[in-house]
Amino acid sequence: MSTVPPPARRLPPARAVDEFVLATVLLFLAVTAVRWLRDPGSALCVAEPGAAITVIGAFSGTVLTVLVLTPPGRRSGGHMNPAVTVSLWLMGAFPGRGVLPYVLAQLAGSAAGTGLARLAWGRPVTLPSVDYAAIGPASAWQPPAVFLAEAGSMAAIVLVVGFLLARTRLAHLLPYAVGLSVALVITLLGTRSGGSANPARQFGPAVLAGRTEDLWIYLVAPVLGAALGAWLDRVLRRLPRPAGATRTAAAGAGPSCGEDALAVKGRAAPRVPARTAVPTPSVHDGNLSARKD
């Protein structure tokens, strides 16, 4: 049984404001990347969709990692993804009372960031090739396949987070592992299911572009995938472990997932150099709040 204190029951309202700011910046940069890489009139346009998705994936993963390690990201945990917030709550690393404020802040930031990009870049954001950076599946992909891909990719990200959090020597790699995971999801699924794995990533662009027919999939599937990943993580942590294996437990009562919160039997985990995600939160920057075994 873990001896660390449980997660804080309440979060300061300012933490939700941090999530709003982070989600706003994330979506502004996401729309900006699509605007410059997919607008035929842009000097940076990449005509081949697969190549463009690869560049966008690498850019998005880098931005996510950077945002998680900014001061707002360290304070809030740098979730920027409702599915991440839900998974951390289910893993005992985030207070239940903070879930709704965080999710609302993330979705509001999604709309705000998309709207700011429209104001900043003007008409090119509305072109069919850009379309507010709203994503969608390939014509050959039916809704069930899209649902499974979005849910499965989020479950895989949660399992990566759980794996690293259970190993003190690897916990400092969380921001980079999550950024890389998100980049891979976008690269591999971007031209197939859409590669969102984040309800906030699709919410603002889809609403402003008027492409809401498949929006429910991108809102629901990642959350269910996160729940599945959290359940699998709990099952795996209960399996017998080799003698001498160490487990980590988050110290402190804060909601963030920064490296400072991780400890093994009272010994602080290695610190991660300050810098700027993803989501995800305790998931994105290695600074996870207390987990109960």
Backbone as CSV, one residue per row, in Angstrom:
resi,resn,N_x,N_y,N_z,CA_x,CA_y,CA_z,C_x,C_y,C_z
1,MET,0.841,-1.196,0.000,0.000,0.000,0.000,0.875,1.244,0.000
2,SER,0.482,2.200,-0.775,1.262,3.430,-0.857,1.098,4.250,0.408
3,THR,2.161,4.901,0.814,2.114,5.735,2.014,2.069,7.213,1.667
4,VAL,2.033,7.537,0.395,2.005,8.938,0.000,0.611,9.493,0.198
5,PRO,0.470,10.809,0.400,-0.844,11.394,0.618,-1.669,11.349,-0.651
6,PRO,-3.004,11.352,-0.529,-3.868,11.323,-1.703,-3.826,12.652,-2.431
7,PRO,-4.317,12.709,-3.684,-4.327,13.957,-4.430,-5.158,15.011,-3.713
8,ALA,-4.845,16.273,-3.980,-5.612,17.359,-3.376,-7.076,17.259,-3.793
9,ARG,-7.981,17.579,-2.850,-9.401,17.493,-3.144,-9.867,18.659,-4.005
10,ARG,-9.180,19.789,-3.901,-9.590,20.972,-4.645,-8.390,21.579,-5.357
11,LEU,-8.688,22.205,-6.462,-7.648,22.893,-7.216,-7.947,24.381,-7.232
12,PRO,-6.931,25.220,-7.153,-7.168,26.657,-7.303,-7.756,26.939,-8.672
13,PRO,-8.730,27.844,-8.788,-9.312,28.176,-10.091,-8.267,28.591,-11.125
14,ALA,-7.152,29.130,-10.647,-6.111,29.579,-11.576,-5.523,28.431,-12.386
15,ARG,-5.587,27.211,-11.860,-5.050,26.067,-12.610,-5.884,25.804,-13.859
16,ALA,-7.198,25.980,-13.760,-8.044,25.834,-14.940,-7.764,26.958,-15.936
17,VAL,-7.456,28.139,-15.417,-7.091,29.245,-16.303,-5.806,28.911,-17.054
18,ASP,-4.855,28.288,-16.367,-3.622,27.855,-17.029,-3.941,26.881,-18.165
19,GLU,-4.866,25.955,-17.924,-5.250,25.002,-18.969,-5.892,25.713,-20.160
20,PHE,-6.697,26.723,-19.878,-7.307,27.506,-20.952,-6.224,28.171,-21.809
21,VAL,-5.261,28.780,-21.149,-4.181,29.463,-21.877,-3.376,28.466,-22.700
22,LEU,-3.037,27.328,-22.121,-2.253,26.319,-22.828,-3.012,25.782,-24.043
23,ALA,-4.302,25.476,-23.857,-5.104,24.958,-24.974,-5.256,26.009,-26.069
24,THR,-5.373,27.261,-25.673,-5.482,28.341,-26.661,-4.219,28.420,-27.510
25,VAL,-3.071,28.390,-26.862,-1.794,28.452,-27.590,-1.626,27.222,-28.479
26,LEU,-1.966,26.046,-27.937,-1.832,24.811,-28.703,-2.654,24.847,-29.980
27,LEU,-3.911,25.270,-29.870,-4.768,25.294,-31.065,-4.383,26.411,-32.018
28,PHE,-3.951,27.548,-31.481,-3.502,28.621,-32.365,-2.332,28.140,-33.217
29,LEU,-1.382,27.460,-32.597,-0.216,26.976,-33.331,-0.584,25.827,-34.276
30,ALA,-1.545,24.995,-33.870,-1.976,23.902,-34.746,-2.620,24.444,-36.016
31,VAL,-3.510,25.410,-35.861,-4.150,26.020,-37.032,-3.123,26.769,-37.871
32,THR,-2.196,27.430,-37.209,-1.151,28.161,-37.929,-0.320,27.218,-38.789
33,ALA,0.051,26.077,-38.226,0.851,25.113,-38.988,0.103,24.623,-40.219
34,VAL,-1.172,24.283,-40.040,-1.960,23.808,-41.181,-2.145,24.920,-42.202
35,ARG,-2.352,26.144,-41.717,-2.543,27.275,-42.648,-1.348,27.455,-43.580
36,TRP,-0.141,27.370,-43.028,1.052,27.629,-43.826,1.509,26.416,-44.628
37,LEU,1.189,25.229,-44.149,1.648,24.030,-44.843,0.651,23.492,-45.858
38,ARG,-0.636,23.878,-45.741,-1.642,23.319,-46.637,-2.295,24.339,-47.560
39,ASP,-2.069,25.616,-47.336,-2.596,26.648,-48.235,-1.777,26.650,-49.518
40,PRO,-2.387,26.368,-50.674,-1.643,26.327,-51.940,-0.905,27.622,-52.253
41,GLY,-1.384,28.736,-51.724,-0.733,30.013,-51.981,0.399,30.337,-51.043
42,SER,0.662,29.446,-50.084,1.717,29.687,-49.104,3.074,29.279,-49.659
43,ALA,4.093,30.049,-49.308,5.453,29.711,-49.727,5.954,28.447,-49.043
44,LEU,5.313,28.049,-47.955,5.725,26.860,-47.203,4.845,25.653,-47.498
45,CYS,3.969,25.771,-48.467,3.006,24.709,-48.744,3.708,23.390,-49.096
46,VAL,3.221,22.305,-48.486,3.690,20.955,-48.802,2.535,20.261,-49.514
47,ALA,2.669,20.061,-50.798,1.553,19.573,-51.609,1.173,18.135,-51.301
48,GLU,2.146,17.288,-51.006,1.860,15.870,-50.775,1.291,15.697,-49.362
49,PRO,0.045,15.179,-49.229,-0.597,15.095,-47.923,0.207,14.309,-46.886
50,GLY,0.789,13.190,-47.277,1.547,12.389,-46.329,2.742,13.136,-45.776
51,ALA,3.441,13.846,-46.632,4.599,14.620,-46.184,4.159,15.760,-45.276
52,ALA,3.052,16.413,-45.639,2.548,17.513,-44.822,2.163,17.020,-43.428
53,ILE,1.511,15.851,-43.366,1.104,15.295,-42.076,2.326,14.964,-41.219
54,THR,3.377,14.471,-41.829,4.596,14.149,-41.084,5.190,15.401,-40.456
55,VAL,5.234,16.477,-41.234,5.768,17.739,-40.716,4.871,18.271,-39.602
56,ILE,3.553,18.217,-39.824,2.613,18.703,-38.813,2.722,17.869,-37.542
57,GLY,2.898,16.557,-37.689,3.043,15.694,-36.529,4.275,16.035,-35.716
58,ALA,5.399,16.212,-36.390,6.636,16.564,-35.692,6.504,17.918,-34.998
59,PHE,5.897,18.867,-35.676,5.696,20.198,-35.110,4.780,20.127,-33.885
60,SER,3.684,19.392,-34.005,2.713,19.298,-32.909,3.315,18.619,-31.687
61,GLY,4.076,17.539,-31.904,4.710,16.862,-30.783,5.697,17.755,-30.060
62,THR,6.436,18.538,-30.824,7.409,19.464,-30.219,6.701,20.546,-29.418
63,VAL,5.653,21.119,-29.997,4.896,22.166,-29.304,4.305,21.629,-28.007
64,LEU,3.745,20.432,-28.061,3.150,19.847,-26.869,4.181,19.674,-25.757
65,THR,5.341,19.138,-26.108,6.393,18.945,-25.112,6.825,20.279,-24.513
66,VAL,6.954,21.279,-25.351,7.394,22.597,-24.883,6.349,23.224,-23.955
67,LEU,5.079,23.128,-24.330,4.037,23.747,-23.518,3.915,23.101,-22.143
68,VAL,4.129,21.800,-22.062,4.031,21.119,-20.771,5.057,21.664,-19.789
69,LEU,6.197,22.058,-20.264,7.273,22.491,-19.375,7.344,24.004,-19.190
70,THR,6.392,24.743,-19.741,6.299,26.172,-19.444,5.776,26.343,-18.021
71,PRO,5.897,27.516,-17.433,5.338,27.729,-16.088,3.852,27.364,-15.970
72,PRO,2.982,27.790,-16.921,1.579,27.354,-16.809,1.437,25.839,-16.887
73,GLY,2.254,25.200,-17.735,2.188,23.756,-17.856,2.608,23.056,-16.588
74,ARG,3.613,23.575,-15.920,4.077,22.978,-14.671,3.047,23.183,-13.560
75,ARG,2.394,24.335,-13.578,1.411,24.604,-12.522,0.174,23.726,-12.675
76,SER,-0.344,23.622,-13.888,-1.597,22.887,-14.105,-1.385,21.407,-14.352
77,GLY,-0.174,21.032,-14.730,0.099,19.664,-15.124,0.186,19.527,-16.627
78,GLY,-0.219,20.560,-17.368,-0.082,20.554,-18.823,-0.908,19.478,-19.506
79,HIS,-2.182,19.340,-19.125,-3.022,18.324,-19.748,-3.356,18.674,-21.200
80,MET,-4.076,19.775,-21.394,-4.477,20.249,-22.732,-5.307,19.226,-23.491
81,ASN,-5.880,18.283,-22.794,-6.592,17.185,-23.432,-7.574,16.605,-22.417
82,PRO,-8.881,16.709,-22.663,-9.854,16.151,-21.723,-9.634,14.676,-21.435
83,ALA,-9.189,13.925,-22.442,-8.953,12.495,-22.239,-7.808,12.264,-21.251
84,VAL,-6.802,13.106,-21.300,-5.691,13.004,-20.357,-6.173,13.293,-18.934
85,THR,-6.970,14.341,-18.787,-7.499,14.688,-17.467,-8.307,13.532,-16.885
86,VAL,-9.157,12.936,-17.701,-9.977,11.814,-17.242,-9.099,10.619,-16.860
87,SER,-8.090,10.331,-17.676,-7.238,9.176,-17.381,-6.482,9.371,-16.068
88,LEU,-6.003,10.580,-15.813,-5.271,10.842,-14.576,-6.175,10.749,-13.361
89,TRP,-7.414,11.173,-13.524,-8.382,11.019,-12.438,-8.616,9.533,-12.149
90,LEU,-8.809,8.753,-13.196,-9.048,7.321,-13.023,-7.822,6.605,-12.457
91,MET,-6.635,7.150,-12.693,-5.413,6.550,-12.176,-5.095,7.036,-10.760
92,GLY,-5.977,7.852,-10.187,-5.771,8.340,-8.827,-4.759,9.448,-8.735
93,ALA,-4.481,10.120,-9.854,-3.441,11.140,-9.870,-3.996,12.548,-10.002
94,PHE,-5.336,12.672,-10.011,-5.945,13.979,-10.221,-7.276,13.997,-9.476
95,PRO,-7.573,15.092,-8.762,-8.822,15.154,-7.991,-10.053,15.207,-8.883
96,GLY,-11.071,14.460,-8.514,-12.286,14.400,-9.325,-12.953,15.747,-9.497
97,ARG,-12.864,16.608,-8.484,-13.514,17.913,-8.575,-12.856,18.818,-9.599
98,GLY,-11.655,18.471,-10.010,-10.966,19.304,-10.994,-11.240,18.902,-12.427
99,VAL,-11.901,17.768,-12.637,-12.090,17.262,-13.998,-12.946,18.201,-14.833
100,LEU,-14.129,18.551,-14.350,-15.027,19.393,-15.142,-14.434,20.771,-15.435
101,PRO,-13.863,21.495,-14.439,-13.249,22.789,-14.763,-12.136,22.670,-15.795
102,TYR,-11.321,21.630,-15.693,-10.238,21.448,-16.651,-10.792,21.188,-18.052
103,VAL,-11.771,20.287,-18.154,-12.322,19.937,-19.469,-12.968,21.160,-20.118
104,LEU,-13.749,21.904,-19.348,-14.384,23.104,-19.905,-13.337,24.127,-20.347
105,ALA,-12.281,24.285,-19.548,-11.219,25.230,-19.904,-10.504,24.792,-21.179
106,GLN,-10.261,23.504,-21.326,-9.581,22.989,-22.516,-10.419,23.182,-23.773
107,LEU,-11.715,22.905,-23.684,-12.592,23.078,-24.850,-12.755,24.557,-25.198
108,ALA,-12.859,25.396,-24.163,-12.955,26.836,-24.423,-11.667,27.349,-25.062
109,GLY,-10.526,26.856,-24.586,-9.251,27.252,-25.181,-9.138,26.788,-26.618
110,SER,-9.703,25.632,-26.925,-9.704,25.134,-28.295,-10.425,26.103,-29.221
111,ALA,-11.613,26.547,-28.803,-12.367,27.497,-29.616,-11.653,28.841,-29.706
112,ALA,-11.089,29.297,-28.577,-10.405,30.592,-28.564,-9.165,30.573,-29.447
113,GLY,-8.369,29.518,-29.359,-7.162,29.440,-30.177,-7.473,29.379,-31.659
114,THR,-8.520,28.640,-32.021,-8.921,28.567,-33.424,-9.407,29.919,-33.919
115,GLY,-10.204,30.586,-33.085,-10.697,31.909,-33.466,-9.574,32.922,-33.607
116,LEU,-8.585,32.865,-32.718,-7.449,33.787,-32.812,-6.653,33.547,-34.098
117,ALA,-6.520,32.280,-34.477,-5.806,31.981,-35.718,-6.557,32.535,-36.919
118,ARG,-7.872,32.465,-36.865,-8.676,33.030,-37.955,-8.471,34.537,-38.045
119,LEU,-8.433,35.198,-36.891,-8.203,36.644,-36.884,-6.793,36.989,-37.349
120,ALA,-5.826,36.168,-36.956,-4.425,36.463,-37.285,-4.120,36.238,-38.759
121,TRP,-4.668,35.160,-39.349,-4.279,34.777,-40.704,-5.341,35.053,-41.751
122,GLY,-6.524,35.418,-41.311,-7.548,35.835,-42.255,-8.141,34.726,-43.106
123,ARG,-8.510,35.071,-44.332,-9.254,34.176,-45.208,-8.573,32.840,-45.487
124,PRO,-7.230,32.765,-45.601,-6.619,31.459,-45.876,-7.032,30.363,-44.903
125,VAL,-7.381,30.726,-43.664,-7.793,29.715,-42.690,-9.102,29.050,-43.100
126,THR,-9.915,29.753,-43.890,-11.223,29.212,-44.286,-11.175,28.442,-45.600
127,LEU,-10.034,28.429,-46.278,-9.943,27.717,-47.551,-10.197,26.223,-47.348
128,PRO,-10.750,25.542,-48.345,-11.028,24.104,-48.206,-9.801,23.291,-47.830
129,SER,-8.636,23.682,-48.291,-7.423,22.924,-47.987,-6.977,23.097,-46.542
130,VAL,-7.445,24.159,-45.890,-7.092,24.428,-44.493,-8.292,24.152,-43.577
131,ASP,-9.405,24.812,-43.868,-10.681,24.582,-43.178,-10.543,24.589,-41.659
132,TYR,-9.901,25.635,-41.158,-9.727,25.829,-39.722,-8.919,24.700,-39.065
133,ALA,-8.214,23.922,-39.857,-7.423,22.786,-39.367,-8.301,21.683,-38.787
134,ALA,-9.588,21.667,-39.161,-10.462,20.577,-38.727,-10.003,19.293,-39.406
135,ILE,-10.012,18.205,-38.658,-9.554,16.938,-39.205,-10.751,16.060,-39.559
136,GLY,-10.485,15.050,-40.359,-11.532,14.124,-40.752,-10.914,12.848,-41.276
137,PRO,-11.696,11.785,-41.330,-11.164,10.500,-41.782,-11.063,10.423,-43.296
138,ALA,-10.258,9.498,-43.769,-10.196,9.216,-45.201,-11.538,8.644,-45.648
139,SER,-11.865,8.801,-46.913,-13.166,8.362,-47.425,-13.388,6.868,-47.235
140,ALA,-12.302,6.098,-47.229,-12.429,4.646,-47.087,-12.625,4.214,-45.634
141,TRP,-12.461,5.120,-44.703,-12.571,4.773,-43.286,-13.990,5.031,-42.798
142,GLN,-14.626,3.975,-42.304,-15.967,4.070,-41.772,-15.914,4.470,-40.288
143,PRO,-17.027,5.022,-39.750,-17.038,5.473,-38.347,-16.530,4.458,-37.333
144,PRO,-16.907,3.161,-37.424,-16.377,2.224,-36.421,-14.852,2.138,-36.426
145,ALA,-14.257,2.150,-37.627,-12.800,2.082,-37.722,-12.162,3.343,-37.160
146,VAL,-12.756,4.491,-37.441,-12.236,5.751,-36.911,-12.322,5.751,-35.386
147,PHE,-13.451,5.286,-34.868,-13.640,5.239,-33.414,-12.575,4.369,-32.756
148,LEU,-12.355,3.200,-33.308,-11.370,2.283,-32.734,-9.958,2.862,-32.813
149,ALA,-9.630,3.515,-33.929,-8.292,4.090,-34.076,-8.057,5.218,-33.076
150,GLU,-9.061,6.086,-32.907,-8.908,7.203,-31.971,-8.851,6.717,-30.523
151,ALA,-9.698,5.746,-30.193,-9.679,5.202,-28.834,-8.395,4.433,-28.576
152,GLY,-7.972,3.625,-29.520,-6.767,2.816,-29.342,-5.519,3.654,-29.211
153,SER,-5.415,4.719,-29.988,-4.222,5.568,-29.911,-4.135,6.268,-28.562
154,MET,-5.285,6.695,-28.013,-5.258,7.337,-26.697,-4.922,6.333,-25.615
155,ALA,-5.454,5.111,-25.718,-5.125,4.073,-24.742,-3.633,3.788,-24.741
156,ALA,-3.032,3.759,-25.924,-1.596,3.487,-26.021,-0.785,4.599,-25.348
157,ILE,-1.203,5.850,-25.533,-0.493,6.961,-24.904,-0.556,6.849,-23.387
158,VAL,-1.738,6.506,-22.859,-1.887,6.363,-21.410,-1.001,5.232,-20.885
159,LEU,-0.893,4.155,-21.631,-0.028,3.051,-21.203,1.441,3.461,-21.191
160,VAL,1.840,4.269,-22.152,3.215,4.774,-22.162,3.476,5.598,-20.911
161,VAL,2.526,6.446,-20.570,2.664,7.276,-19.374,2.765,6.409,-18.123
162,GLY,1.868,5.438,-18.009,1.896,4.568,-16.844,3.197,3.788,-16.730
163,PHE,3.713,3.326,-17.851,4.967,2.574,-17.853,6.113,3.426,-17.321
164,LEU,6.208,4.656,-17.793,7.305,5.517,-17.366,7.149,5.959,-15.920
165,LEU,5.922,6.206,-15.505,5.703,6.639,-14.132,6.051,5.553,-13.128
166,ALA,6.004,4.306,-13.554,6.315,3.202,-12.650,7.812,2.954,-12.529
167,ARG,8.613,3.735,-13.236,10.064,3.529,-13.238,10.763,4.865,-13.007
168,THR,11.309,5.014,-11.821,11.898,6.288,-11.414,12.938,6.804,-12.396
169,ARG,13.791,5.931,-12.870,14.885,6.370,-13.730,14.411,6.850,-15.098
170,LEU,13.170,6.507,-15.448,12.649,6.884,-16.755,11.630,8.020,-16.683
171,ALA,11.206,8.386,-15.481,10.121,9.355,-15.335,10.439,10.700,-15.978
172,HIS,11.716,11.069,-15.980,12.073,12.374,-16.547,11.885,12.417,-18.062
173,LEU,11.656,11.259,-18.677,11.464,11.205,-20.125,10.013,11.446,-20.531
174,LEU,9.118,11.577,-19.568,7.693,11.695,-19.873,7.345,12.805,-20.869
175,PRO,7.824,14.033,-20.693,7.436,15.080,-21.642,7.805,14.724,-23.077
176,TYR,8.964,14.127,-23.234,9.455,13.803,-24.571,8.748,12.567,-25.129
177,ALA,8.467,11.602,-24.260,7.769,10.391,-24.703,6.360,10.714,-25.167
178,VAL,5.675,11.589,-24.438,4.314,11.953,-24.822,4.325,12.763,-26.113
179,GLY,5.260,13.706,-26.223,5.366,14.475,-27.463,5.634,13.580,-28.652
180,LEU,6.534,12.609,-28.462,6.844,11.672,-29.540,5.631,10.800,-29.867
181,SER,4.911,10.366,-28.843,3.725,9.536,-29.063,2.675,10.281,-29.875
182,VAL,2.449,11.544,-29.525,1.471,12.346,-30.253,1.918,12.558,-31.699
183,ALA,3.207,12.812,-31.887,3.733,12.983,-33.245,3.520,11.720,-34.071
184,LEU,3.738,10.556,-33.468,3.550,9.294,-34.187,2.084,9.057,-34.523
185,VAL,1.188,9.379,-33.584,-0.241,9.203,-33.840,-0.672,10.064,-35.026
186,ILE,-0.234,11.307,-35.046,-0.597,12.199,-36.150,-0.015,11.704,-37.461
187,THR,1.247,11.291,-37.425,1.913,10.840,-38.650,1.275,9.565,-39.200
188,LEU,0.973,8.609,-38.327,0.457,7.317,-38.768,-1.032,7.346,-39.091
189,LEU,-1.790,8.161,-38.368,-3.246,8.149,-38.535,-3.811,9.419,-39.150
190,GLY,-2.974,10.425,-39.342,-3.466,11.706,-39.847,-4.207,11.615,-41.160
191,THR,-3.730,10.795,-42.085,-4.385,10.642,-43.381,-5.371,9.481,-43.377
192,ARG,-5.600,8.892,-42.215,-6.514,7.748,-42.106,-7.712,8.116,-41.234
193,SER,-7.533,8.033,-39.918,-8.641,8.376,-39.015,-8.693,9.872,-38.700
194,GLY,-7.601,10.560,-38.951,-7.491,11.969,-38.591,-6.403,12.191,-37.561
195,GLY,-6.163,11.187,-36.711,-5.052,11.266,-35.759,-5.195,12.375,-34.738
196,SER,-6.357,12.502,-34.129,-6.555,13.539,-33.130,-6.142,13.073,-31.742
197,ALA,-6.831,12.039,-31.215,-6.576,11.522,-29.865,-6.679,12.617,-28.807
198,ASN,-7.447,13.654,-29.112,-7.603,14.778,-28.197,-8.892,15.519,-28.544
199,PRO,-9.922,15.410,-27.712,-11.170,16.124,-28.002,-10.986,17.619,-28.201
200,ALA,-10.060,18.218,-27.453,-9.836,19.655,-27.582,-9.196,20.011,-28.922
201,ARG,-8.428,19.092,-29.489,-7.796,19.360,-30.782,-8.829,19.527,-31.894
202,GLN,-9.939,18.783,-31.806,-10.930,18.824,-32.863,-12.097,19.750,-32.564
203,PHE,-12.370,20.020,-31.305,-13.584,20.747,-30.943,-13.671,22.124,-31.603
204,GLY,-12.699,22.992,-31.333,-12.742,24.345,-31.879,-12.739,24.381,-33.398
205,PRO,-11.790,23.695,-34.056,-11.774,23.699,-35.522,-13.056,23.160,-36.137
206,ALA,-13.599,22.070,-35.605,-14.807,21.484,-36.190,-16.009,22.412,-36.041
207,VAL,-16.144,23.036,-34.873,-17.281,23.930,-34.645,-17.191,25.158,-35.544
208,LEU,-16.017,25.785,-35.621,-15.889,26.983,-36.441,-15.981,26.677,-37.926
209,ALA,-15.565,25.475,-38.319,-15.648,25.094,-39.732,-17.021,24.529,-40.090
210,GLY,-17.848,24.274,-39.097,-19.160,23.705,-39.356,-19.110,22.232,-39.726
211,ARG,-18.044,21.548,-39.334,-17.884,20.129,-39.651,-18.141,19.302,-38.387
212,THR,-19.375,19.234,-38.009,-19.726,18.592,-36.749,-20.339,17.208,-36.926
213,GLU,-20.434,16.725,-38.175,-21.098,15.439,-38.383,-20.380,14.277,-37.697
214,ASP,-19.058,14.302,-37.682,-18.294,13.236,-37.032,-17.660,13.693,-35.722
215,LEU,-18.039,14.858,-35.245,-17.386,15.425,-34.066,-17.539,14.523,-32.852
216,TRP,-18.683,13.863,-32.726,-18.918,13.027,-31.542,-17.857,11.936,-31.404
217,ILE,-17.385,11.424,-32.537,-16.357,10.382,-32.479,-15.084,10.931,-31.850
218,TYR,-14.672,12.120,-32.284,-13.424,12.706,-31.796,-13.542,13.222,-30.359
219,LEU,-14.780,13.389,-29.880,-14.980,13.785,-28.493,-15.061,12.577,-27.566
220,VAL,-15.725,11.534,-28.009,-16.003,10.385,-27.146,-14.900,9.326,-27.184
221,ALA,-14.421,8.998,-28.391,-13.467,7.892,-28.528,-12.192,8.088,-27.702
222,PRO,-11.552,9.257,-27.720,-10.331,9.410,-26.907,-10.584,9.247,-25.411
223,VAL,-11.745,9.707,-24.935,-12.048,9.587,-23.508,-12.232,8.117,-23.131
224,LEU,-12.945,7.367,-23.960,-13.098,5.935,-23.687,-11.751,5.213,-23.798
225,GLY,-10.937,5.628,-24.751,-9.605,5.041,-24.871,-8.753,5.341,-23.658
226,ALA,-8.885,6.550,-23.127,-8.134,6.917,-21.916,-8.574,6.063,-20.735
227,ALA,-9.890,5.843,-20.627,-10.397,4.990,-19.545,-9.870,3.567,-19.687
228,LEU,-9.842,3.066,-20.914,-9.302,1.725,-21.159,-7.823,1.668,-20.794
229,GLY,-7.062,2.679,-21.203,-5.634,2.711,-20.885,-5.385,2.761,-19.390
230,ALA,-6.195,3.553,-18.659,-6.039,3.637,-17.206,-6.348,2.297,-16.545
231,TRP,-7.374,1.607,-17.049,-7.711,0.292,-16.497,-6.601,-0.720,-16.769
232,LEU,-6.085,-0.734,-17.993,-4.997,-1.655,-18.321,-3.752,-1.341,-17.491
233,ASP,-3.481,-0.063,-17.274,-2.327,0.316,-16.454,-2.478,-0.231,-15.040
234,ARG,-3.696,-0.147,-14.480,-3.926,-0.658,-13.137,-3.750,-2.176,-13.101
235,VAL,-4.251,-2.860,-14.125,-4.096,-4.317,-14.195,-2.617,-4.691,-14.260
236,LEU,-1.862,-4.000,-15.092,-0.442,-4.313,-15.253,0.335,-4.035,-13.975
237,ARG,-0.038,-2.996,-13.255,0.676,-2.670,-12.020,0.411,-3.676,-10.918
238,ARG,-0.669,-4.439,-11.052,-0.984,-5.450,-10.042,-0.317,-6.795,-10.335
239,LEU,0.261,-6.917,-11.513,0.932,-8.165,-11.842,2.199,-8.307,-11.004
240,PRO,2.612,-9.545,-10.708,3.856,-9.755,-9.949,5.034,-9.136,-10.685
241,ARG,5.934,-8.517,-9.921,7.101,-7.872,-10.524,8.362,-8.576,-10.064
242,PRO,9.411,-8.542,-10.888,10.674,-9.194,-10.519,11.224,-8.643,-9.210
243,ALA,11.926,-9.480,-8.466,12.523,-9.046,-7.205,13.472,-7.892,-7.460
244,GLY,13.404,-6.890,-6.613,14.297,-5.746,-6.752,13.725,-4.635,-7.588
245,ALA,12.593,-4.911,-8.260,11.990,-3.859,-9.077,11.431,-2.785,-8.162
246,THR,11.574,-1.558,-8.555,11.085,-0.453,-7.743,9.847,0.128,-8.376
247,ARG,9.020,0.691,-7.536,7.821,1.356,-8.000,7.894,2.818,-7.581
248,THR,7.260,3.652,-8.322,7.236,5.061,-7.978,5.865,5.453,-7.496
249,ALA,5.856,6.397,-6.576,4.595,6.967,-6.131,4.762,8.458,-6.115
250,ALA,3.737,9.177,-6.544,3.856,10.614,-6.589,3.748,11.190,-5.192
251,ALA,4.629,12.133,-4.877,4.579,12.772,-3.574,3.910,14.117,-3.710
252,GLY,3.292,14.574,-2.660,2.652,15.873,-2.683,1.190,15.747,-3.035
253,ALA,0.463,16.886,-2.911,-0.976,16.846,-3.113,-1.402,17.652,-4.299
254,GLY,-0.479,18.142,-5.132,-0.840,18.976,-6.261,-1.348,18.166,-7.421
255,PRO,-1.982,18.828,-8.433,-2.562,18.127,-9.555,-1.618,17.953,-10.706
256,SER,-0.466,18.598,-10.658,0.398,18.583,-11.834,1.170,17.288,-11.915
257,CYS,1.819,17.094,-13.086,2.542,15.852,-13.271,4.015,16.132,-13.417
258,GLY,4.520,17.178,-12.859,5.919,17.531,-13.001,6.826,16.559,-12.302
259,GLU,8.082,16.569,-12.721,9.030,15.608,-12.199,9.269,15.790,-10.708
260,ASP,9.045,16.973,-10.172,9.307,17.221,-8.763,8.421,16.358,-7.874
261,ALA,7.246,15.949,-8.369,6.294,15.249,-7.517,6.600,13.775,-7.380
262,LEU,7.440,13.225,-8.237,7.700,11.798,-8.206,8.716,11.463,-7.118
263,ALA,8.451,10.390,-6.415,9.392,9.955,-5.395,9.292,8.453,-5.237
264,VAL,10.385,7.831,-4.832,10.398,6.402,-4.570,10.855,6.209,-3.140
265,LYS,9.917,5.777,-2.327,10.214,5.554,-0.912,10.890,6.761,-0.272
266,GLY,10.366,7.950,-0.629,10.849,9.170,0.005,12.011,9.812,-0.703
267,ARG,12.563,9.166,-1.741,13.695,9.771,-2.448,13.187,10.504,-3.667
268,ALA,13.577,11.750,-3.829,13.085,12.553,-4.949,13.582,11.993,-6.258
269,ALA,12.719,12.051,-7.259,13.095,11.593,-8.592,13.960,12.639,-9.270
270,PRO,14.700,12.229,-10.321,15.538,13.184,-11.049,14.709,14.336,-11.571
271,ARG,15.248,15.520,-11.540,14.529,16.705,-11.997,14.695,16.872,-13.497
272,VAL,13.662,17.419,-14.086,13.686,17.685,-15.526,14.030,19.145,-15.733
273,PRO,14.953,19.464,-16.628,15.297,20.861,-16.866,14.069,21.660,-17.254
274,ALA,14.001,22.888,-16.751,12.850,23.721,-17.063,12.840,24.089,-18.541
275,ARG,11.660,24.120,-19.097,11.442,24.546,-20.471,9.987,24.398,-20.811
276,THR,9.590,24.360,-21.917,8.185,24.337,-22.183,7.469,23.053,-22.290
277,ALA,4.646,20.755,-23.482,3.908,19.962,-24.022,4.075,20.204,-23.916
278,VAL,2.028,15.512,-25.090,1.385,15.979,-24.622,1.086,14.934,-24.512
279,PRO,-1.747,15.741,-23.293,-1.802,15.573,-22.833,-1.844,14.960,-21.816
280,THR,-0.321,15.546,-20.769,-1.023,15.380,-20.777,-0.851,15.421,-19.840
281,PRO,-0.013,16.774,-18.180,-0.806,16.395,-17.169,0.127,15.593,-16.475
282,SER,-0.263,15.425,-15.804,0.498,14.468,-15.128,1.029,13.610,-16.224
283,VAL,0.334,13.496,-17.281,0.794,12.635,-18.352,1.863,13.273,-19.181
284,HIS,1.856,14.539,-19.353,2.774,15.113,-20.321,4.124,15.489,-19.760
285,ASP,4.237,15.851,-18.507,5.557,16.330,-18.116,6.217,15.529,-17.022
286,GLY,5.661,14.402,-16.665,6.321,13.593,-15.664,6.078,14.068,-14.268
287,ASN,5.178,15.019,-14.077,4.932,15.537,-12.748,3.571,15.094,-12.262
288,LEU,3.427,13.802,-12.043,2.132,13.228,-11.709,1.879,13.312,-10.215
289,SER,0.633,13.632,-9.869,0.271,13.674,-8.480,0.161,12.272,-7.919
290,ALA,-0.162,12.193,-6.651,-0.130,10.917,-5.954,-0.987,9.866,-6.615
291,ARG,-0.427,8.680,-6.771,-1.158,7.551,-7.306,-1.339,6.552,-6.183
292,LYS,-2.537,5.973,-6.097,-2.803,4.966,-5.081,-2.678,3.590,-5.692
293,ASP,-1.975,2.707,-5.038,-1.888,1.323,-5.494,-2.949,0.500,-4.768
